[in-house]
């Protein structure tokens, strides 16, 4: 089962999309915290 999941391009596309979304969320959290600290 794990081998089938790792070879499926749809799974890789979903994981890549999820990684991009999580990366953007992390970037916006960093940006927000950086700007809040800057304006204090």
Secondary structure, 3 states (H helix, E strand, C coil): CHHHHHHCHHHHHHHHHHHHHHHHHHHHHHHHHHHHHHCC
